[in-house]
Amino acid sequence: MTPEEYESRALYEQLQPGDRVEVLHGVTVGSSAKWSTTTVGRVLRRERRRHGLHFRRNTDDKVYSDVLILARDDGELTTVTMDEYTRLRRI
């Protein structure tokens, strides 16, 4: 785990509803296209969600993702999945 991943994970664990955060997402498409985008908002809650994103897995496998539910400044609600390419900063 890189220092940036560790800091983001530690901050995620400390977040409370009402905290303002900036989330920098790294997006990789294929082997060469790499983009980043930033989302700013107020934390509504954080969750661990079970999902079935993996193809041809055993039916009893449990796969979870940590997510943040944010309210953006314009009132839009958005969900951010935390992964190794996500950087989190409190503002």
Phi and psi in radians as a Rosetta constraint file:
Dihedral C 1 N 2 CA 2 C 2 CIRCULARHARMONIC -1.317 0.35
Dihedral N 2 CA 2 C 2 N 3 CIRCULARHARMONIC 2.819 0.35
Dihedral C 2 N 3 CA 3 C 3 CIRCULARHARMONIC -1.015 0.35
Dihedral N 3 CA 3 C 3 N 4 CIRCULARHARMONIC -0.624 0.35
Dihedral C 3 N 4 CA 4 C 4 CIRCULARHARMONIC -1.159 0.35
Dihedral N 4 CA 4 C 4 N 5 CIRCULARHARMONIC -0.722 0.35
Dihedral C 4 N 5 CA 5 C 5 CIRCULARHARMONIC -1.102 0.35
Dihedral N 5 CA 5 C 5 N 6 CIRCULARHARMONIC -0.750 0.35
Dihedral C 5 N 6 CA 6 C 6 CIRCULARHARMONIC -1.086 0.35
Dihedral N 6 CA 6 C 6 N 7 CIRCULARHARMONIC -0.785 0.35
Dihedral C 6 N 7 CA 7 C 7 CIRCULARHARMONIC -1.100 0.35
Dihedral N 7 CA 7 C 7 N 8 CIRCULARHARMONIC -0.754 0.35
Dihedral C 7 N 8 CA 8 C 8 CIRCULARHARMONIC -1.112 0.35
Dihedral N 8 CA 8 C 8 N 9 CIRCULARHARMONIC -0.741 0.35
Dihedral C 8 N 9 CA 9 C 9 CIRCULARHARMONIC -1.115 0.35
Dihedral N 9 CA 9 C 9 N 10 CIRCULARHARMONIC -0.763 0.35
Dihedral C 9 N 10 CA 10 C 10 CIRCULARHARMONIC -1.112 0.35
Dihedral N 10 CA 10 C 10 N 11 CIRCULARHARMONIC -0.752 0.35
Dihedral C 10 N 11 CA 11 C 11 CIRCULARHARMONIC -1.140 0.35
Dihedral N 11 CA 11 C 11 N 12 CIRCULARHARMONIC -0.732 0.35
Dihedral C 11 N 12 CA 12 C 12 CIRCULARHARMONIC -0.950 0.35
Dihedral N 12 CA 12 C 12 N 13 CIRCULARHARMONIC -0.770 0.35
Dihedral C 12 N 13 CA 13 C 13 CIRCULARHARMONIC -1.139 0.35
Dihedral N 13 CA 13 C 13 N 14 CIRCULARHARMONIC -0.443 0.35
Dihedral C 13 N 14 CA 14 C 14 CIRCULARHARMONIC -1.597 0.35
Dihedral N 14 CA 14 C 14 N 15 CIRCULARHARMONIC -0.243 0.35
Dihedral C 14 N 15 CA 15 C 15 CIRCULARHARMONIC -1.098 0.35
Dihedral N 15 CA 15 C 15 N 16 CIRCULARHARMONIC 2.477 0.35
Dihedral C 15 N 16 CA 16 C 16 CIRCULARHARMONIC -2.193 0.35
Dihedral N 16 CA 16 C 16 N 17 CIRCULARHARMONIC 2.706 0.35
Dihedral C 16 N 17 CA 17 C 17 CIRCULARHARMONIC -0.946 0.35
Dihedral N 17 CA 17 C 17 N 18 CIRCULARHARMONIC 2.353 0.35
Dihedral C 17 N 18 CA 18 C 18 CIRCULARHARMONIC 1.763 0.35
Dihedral N 18 CA 18 C 18 N 19 CIRCULARHARMONIC -0.327 0.35
Dihedral C 18 N 19 CA 19 C 19 CIRCULARHARMONIC -1.155 0.35
Dihedral N 19 CA 19 C 19 N 20 CIRCULARHARMONIC 2.428 0.35
Dihedral C 19 N 20 CA 20 C 20 CIRCULARHARMONIC -1.653 0.35
Dihedral N 20 CA 20 C 20 N 21 CIRCULARHARMONIC 2.339 0.35
Dihedral C 20 N 21 CA 21 C 21 CIRCULARHARMONIC -2.361 0.35
Dihedral N 21 CA 21 C 21 N 22 CIRCULARHARMONIC 2.768 0.35
Dihedral C 21 N 22 CA 22 C 22 CIRCULARHARMONIC -2.077 0.35
Dihedral N 22 CA 22 C 22 N 23 CIRCULARHARMONIC 2.242 0.35
Dihedral C 22 N 23 CA 23 C 23 CIRCULARHARMONIC -2.045 0.35
Dihedral N 23 CA 23 C 23 N 24 CIRCULARHARMONIC 2.117 0.35
Dihedral C 23 N 24 CA 24 C 24 CIRCULARHARMONIC -1.785 0.35
Dihedral N 24 CA 24 C 24 N 25 CIRCULARHARMONIC 2.065 0.35
Dihedral C 24 N 25 CA 25 C 25 CIRCULARHARMONIC -1.789 0.35
Dihedral N 25 CA 25 C 25 N 26 CIRCULARHARMONIC 2.306 0.35
Dihedral C 25 N 26 CA 26 C 26 CIRCULARHARMONIC -1.694 0.35
Dihedral N 26 CA 26 C 26 N 27 CIRCULARHARMONIC 2.278 0.35
Dihedral C 26 N 27 CA 27 C 27 CIRCULARHARMONIC -2.125 0.35
Dihedral N 27 CA 27 C 27 N 28 CIRCULARHARMONIC 2.165 0.35
Dihedral C 27 N 28 CA 28 C 28 CIRCULARHARMONIC -2.034 0.35
Dihedral N 28 CA 28 C 28 N 29 CIRCULARHARMONIC 2.274 0.35
Dihedral C 28 N 29 CA 29 C 29 CIRCULARHARMONIC -2.130 0.35
Dihedral N 29 CA 29 C 29 N 30 CIRCULARHARMONIC 2.106 0.35
Dihedral C 29 N 30 CA 30 C 30 CIRCULARHARMONIC 1.177 0.35
Dihedral N 30 CA 30 C 30 N 31 CIRCULARHARMONIC -2.598 0.35
Dihedral C 30 N 31 CA 31 C 31 CIRCULARHARMONIC -1.788 0.35
Dihedral N 31 CA 31 C 31 N 32 CIRCULARHARMONIC -0.137 0.35
Dihedral C 31 N 32 CA 32 C 32 CIRCULARHARMONIC -2.222 0.35
Dihedral N 32 CA 32 C 32 N 33 CIRCULARHARMONIC -0.537 0.35
Dihedral C 32 N 33 CA 33 C 33 CIRCULARHARMONIC -1.398 0.35
Dihedral N 33 CA 33 C 33 N 34 CIRCULARHARMONIC 2.103 0.35
Dihedral C 33 N 34 CA 34 C 34 CIRCULARHARMONIC -2.305 0.35
Dihedral N 34 CA 34 C 34 N 35 CIRCULARHARMONIC 2.246 0.35
Dihedral C 34 N 35 CA 35 C 35 CIRCULARHARMONIC -2.238 0.35
Dihedral N 35 CA 35 C 35 N 36 CIRCULARHARMONIC 2.883 0.35
Dihedral C 35 N 36 CA 36 C 36 CIRCULARHARMONIC -2.411 0.35
Dihedral N 36 CA 36 C 36 N 37 CIRCULARHARMONIC 2.644 0.35
Dihedral C 36 N 37 CA 37 C 37 CIRCULARHARMONIC -2.492 0.35
Dihedral N 37 CA 37 C 37 N 38 CIRCULARHARMONIC 2.698 0.35
Dihedral C 37 N 38 CA 38 C 38 CIRCULARHARMONIC -2.108 0.35
Dihedral N 38 CA 38 C 38 N 39 CIRCULARHARMONIC 2.393 0.35
Dihedral C 38 N 39 CA 39 C 39 CIRCULARHARMONIC -2.151 0.35
Dihedral N 39 CA 39 C 39 N 40 CIRCULARHARMONIC 2.278 0.35
Dihedral C 39 N 40 CA 40 C 40 CIRCULARHARMONIC -2.084 0.35
Dihedral N 40 CA 40 C 40 N 41 CIRCULARHARMONIC 2.375 0.35
Dihedral C 40 N 41 CA 41 C 41 CIRCULARHARMONIC -3.043 0.35
Dihedral N 41 CA 41 C 41 N 42 CIRCULARHARMONIC -3.125 0.35
Dihedral C 41 N 42 CA 42 C 42 CIRCULARHARMONIC -1.774 0.35
Dihedral N 42 CA 42 C 42 N 43 CIRCULARHARMONIC 2.304 0.35
Dihedral C 42 N 43 CA 43 C 43 CIRCULARHARMONIC -1.198 0.35
Dihedral N 43 CA 43 C 43 N 44 CIRCULARHARMONIC 2.187 0.35
Dihedral C 43 N 44 CA 44 C 44 CIRCULARHARMONIC -1.608 0.35
Dihedral N 44 CA 44 C 44 N 45 CIRCULARHARMONIC -0.783 0.35
Dihedral C 44 N 45 CA 45 C 45 CIRCULARHARMONIC -2.938 0.35
Dihedral N 45 CA 45 C 45 N 46 CIRCULARHARMONIC 2.895 0.35
Dihedral C 45 N 46 CA 46 C 46 CIRCULARHARMONIC -2.149 0.35
Dihedral N 46 CA 46 C 46 N 47 CIRCULARHARMONIC 2.544 0.35
Dihedral C 46 N 47 CA 47 C 47 CIRCULARHARMONIC -2.466 0.35
Dihedral N 47 CA 47 C 47 N 48 CIRCULARHARMONIC 2.812 0.35
Dihedral C 47 N 48 CA 48 C 48 CIRCULARHARMONIC -1.993 0.35
Dihedral N 48 CA 48 C 48 N 49 CIRCULARHARMONIC 1.985 0.35
Dihedral C 48 N 49 CA 49 C 49 CIRCULARHARMONIC -1.878 0.35
Dihedral N 49 CA 49 C 49 N 50 CIRCULARHARMONIC 2.400 0.35
Dihedral C 49 N 50 CA 50 C 50 CIRCULARHARMONIC -1.476 0.35
Dihedral N 50 CA 50 C 50 N 51 CIRCULARHARMONIC 2.441 0.35
Dihedral C 50 N 51 CA 51 C 51 CIRCULARHARMONIC -2.542 0.35
Dihedral N 51 CA 51 C 51 N 52 CIRCULARHARMONIC 3.016 0.35
Dihedral C 51 N 52 CA 52 C 52 CIRCULARHARMONIC -2.212 0.35
Dihedral N 52 CA 52 C 52 N 53 CIRCULARHARMONIC 0.931 0.35
Dihedral C 52 N 53 CA 53 C 53 CIRCULARHARMONIC -1.397 0.35
Dihedral N 53 CA 53 C 53 N 54 CIRCULARHARMONIC -0.153 0.35
Dihedral C 53 N 54 CA 54 C 54 CIRCULARHARMONIC -1.682 0.35
Dihedral N 54 CA 54 C 54 N 55 CIRCULARHARMONIC 2.321 0.35
Dihedral C 54 N 55 CA 55 C 55 CIRCULARHARMONIC -1.401 0.35
Dihedral N 55 CA 55 C 55 N 56 CIRCULARHARMONIC 2.333 0.35
Dihedral C 55 N 56 CA 56 C 56 CIRCULARHARMONIC 1.006 0.35
Dihedral N 56 CA 56 C 56 N 57 CIRCULARHARMONIC 0.772 0.35
Dihedral C 56 N 57 CA 57 C 57 CIRCULARHARMONIC -1.630 0.35
Dihedral N 57 CA 57 C 57 N 58 CIRCULARHARMONIC 2.801 0.35
Dihedral C 57 N 58 CA 58 C 58 CIRCULARHARMONIC -1.071 0.35
Dihedral N 58 CA 58 C 58 N 59 CIRCULARHARMONIC 2.504 0.35
Dihedral C 58 N 59 CA 59 C 59 CIRCULARHARMONIC -1.131 0.35
Dihedral N 59 CA 59 C 59 N 60 CIRCULARHARMONIC -0.387 0.35
Dihedral C 59 N 60 CA 60 C 60 CIRCULARHARMONIC -1.687 0.35
Dihedral N 60 CA 60 C 60 N 61 CIRCULARHARMONIC 0.058 0.35
Dihedral C 60 N 61 CA 61 C 61 CIRCULARHARMONIC -1.191 0.35
Dihedral N 61 CA 61 C 61 N 62 CIRCULARHARMONIC 2.392 0.35
Dihedral C 61 N 62 CA 62 C 62 CIRCULARHARMONIC -1.948 0.35
Dihedral N 62 CA 62 C 62 N 63 CIRCULARHARMONIC 2.139 0.35
Dihedral C 62 N 63 CA 63 C 63 CIRCULARHARMONIC -2.102 0.35
Dihedral N 63 CA 63 C 63 N 64 CIRCULARHARMONIC 2.260 0.35
Dihedral C 63 N 64 CA 64 C 64 CIRCULARHARMONIC -2.190 0.35
Dihedral N 64 CA 64 C 64 N 65 CIRCULARHARMONIC 2.667 0.35
Dihedral C 64 N 65 CA 65 C 65 CIRCULARHARMONIC -2.310 0.35
Dihedral N 65 CA 65 C 65 N 66 CIRCULARHARMONIC 2.483 0.35
Dihedral C 65 N 66 CA 66 C 66 CIRCULARHARMONIC -1.511 0.35
Dihedral N 66 CA 66 C 66 N 67 CIRCULARHARMONIC 2.295 0.35
Dihedral C 66 N 67 CA 67 C 67 CIRCULARHARMONIC -2.292 0.35
Dihedral N 67 CA 67 C 67 N 68 CIRCULARHARMONIC 2.663 0.35
Dihedral C 67 N 68 CA 68 C 68 CIRCULARHARMONIC -1.969 0.35
Dihedral N 68 CA 68 C 68 N 69 CIRCULARHARMONIC 2.339 0.35
Dihedral C 68 N 69 CA 69 C 69 CIRCULARHARMONIC -1.823 0.35
Dihedral N 69 CA 69 C 69 N 70 CIRCULARHARMONIC 2.082 0.35
Dihedral C 69 N 70 CA 70 C 70 CIRCULARHARMONIC -2.066 0.35
Dihedral N 70 CA 70 C 70 N 71 CIRCULARHARMONIC 2.603 0.35
Dihedral C 70 N 71 CA 71 C 71 CIRCULARHARMONIC -1.843 0.35
Dihedral N 71 CA 71 C 71 N 72 CIRCULARHARMONIC 2.026 0.35
Dihedral C 71 N 72 CA 72 C 72 CIRCULARHARMONIC -1.320 0.35
Dihedral N 72 CA 72 C 72 N 73 CIRCULARHARMONIC 2.928 0.35
Dihedral C 72 N 73 CA 73 C 73 CIRCULARHARMONIC -1.071 0.35
Dihedral N 73 CA 73 C 73 N 74 CIRCULARHARMONIC -0.477 0.35
Dihedral C 73 N 74 CA 74 C 74 CIRCULARHARMONIC -1.516 0.35
Dihedral N 74 CA 74 C 74 N 75 CIRCULARHARMONIC 0.076 0.35
Dihedral C 74 N 75 CA 75 C 75 CIRCULARHARMONIC 1.661 0.35
Dihedral N 75 CA 75 C 75 N 76 CIRCULARHARMONIC -0.210 0.35
Dihedral C 75 N 76 CA 76 C 76 CIRCULARHARMONIC -1.151 0.35
Dihedral N 76 CA 76 C 76 N 77 CIRCULARHARMONIC 2.423 0.35
Dihedral C 76 N 77 CA 77 C 77 CIRCULARHARMONIC -1.670 0.35
Dihedral N 77 CA 77 C 77 N 78 CIRCULARHARMONIC 2.420 0.35
Dihedral C 77 N 78 CA 78 C 78 CIRCULARHARMONIC -2.473 0.35
Dihedral N 78 CA 78 C 78 N 79 CIRCULARHARMONIC 2.637 0.35
Dihedral C 78 N 79 CA 79 C 79 CIRCULARHARMONIC -1.990 0.35
Dihedral N 79 CA 79 C 79 N 80 CIRCULARHARMONIC 2.287 0.35
Dihedral C 79 N 80 CA 80 C 80 CIRCULARHARMONIC -2.061 0.35
Dihedral N 80 CA 80 C 80 N 81 CIRCULARHARMONIC 2.183 0.35
Dihedral C 80 N 81 CA 81 C 81 CIRCULARHARMONIC -1.555 0.35
Dihedral N 81 CA 81 C 81 N 82 CIRCULARHARMONIC 2.226 0.35
Dihedral C 81 N 82 CA 82 C 82 CIRCULARHARMONIC -1.466 0.35
Dihedral N 82 CA 82 C 82 N 83 CIRCULARHARMONIC 2.240 0.35
Dihedral C 82 N 83 CA 83 C 83 CIRCULARHARMONIC -2.521 0.35
Dihedral N 83 CA 83 C 83 N 84 CIRCULARHARMONIC -3.011 0.35
Dihedral C 83 N 84 CA 84 C 84 CIRCULARHARMONIC -1.212 0.35
Dihedral N 84 CA 84 C 84 N 85 CIRCULARHARMONIC -0.213 0.35
Dihedral C 84 N 85 CA 85 C 85 CIRCULARHARMONIC -1.757 0.35
Dihedral N 85 CA 85 C 85 N 86 CIRCULARHARMONIC 0.104 0.35
Dihedral C 85 N 86 CA 86 C 86 CIRCULARHARMONIC -1.806 0.35
Dihedral N 86 CA 86 C 86 N 87 CIRCULARHARMONIC 2.280 0.35
Dihedral C 86 N 87 CA 87 C 87 CIRCULARHARMONIC -2.005 0.35
Dihedral N 87 CA 87 C 87 N 88 CIRCULARHARMONIC 2.352 0.35
Dihedral C 87 N 88 CA 88 C 88 CIRCULARHARMONIC -2.073 0.35
Dihedral N 88 CA 88 C 88 N 89 CIRCULARHARMONIC 2.390 0.35
Dihedral C 88 N 89 CA 89 C 89 CIRCULARHARMONIC -2.471 0.35
Dihedral N 89 CA 89 C 89 N 90 CIRCULARHARMONIC 2.313 0.35
Dihedral C 89 N 90 CA 90 C 90 CIRCULARHARMONIC -1.427 0.35
Dihedral N 90 CA 90 C 90 N 91 CIRCULARHARMONIC 2.377 0.35
